[in-house]
Amino acid sequence: MAMLAFQRATRYIHIPATDAPRLTRFSLRPPNSAEVEFADGRAFNLSAEFLRVYSPAADSKIRSIGGEKVIFGRRHVGIMSAEPVGNYGVRLLFDDLHKTGIYTWNYFYYLGSNKFSLMRNYIKTLKKHNLSRDPKRK
């Protein structure tokens, strides 16, 4: 059961290197989003919440419910900075201090290409577990 949950949580980060065209532009629009453009002409604007929820990091402050990866309360999260990692990606620093995931250019392409279905699944999962995109009030 634990292995199945791990496979479900990580399946989206295993994208062959040949899937994504060459990155032509990366720009950070702090605190709300990152924009990426690729050689095939596709461009994606990815919100900070979306990037935080789909962080490729293993320790992305998740709540495991029945083996399902659920990150919640991140509607207003912001991106503070981006640090280059080699020539293949960036490490994003979010204002909730999450900074351990490396977003490869291939992963950005995957996220952008599947943005609407991924966001729909995220919202569906939150509803299923009676959780919210909004942070808990103190």
Secondary structure by P-SEA (a helix, b strand, c coil): caaaaaaaacccccccccccccccccccccccbbbbbccccccccccaaaaaaacccccccccccccbbbbcccccccccccccccccbbbbbcccccccccccaaaaaaaaaaaaaaaaaaaaaaaaaccccccccc
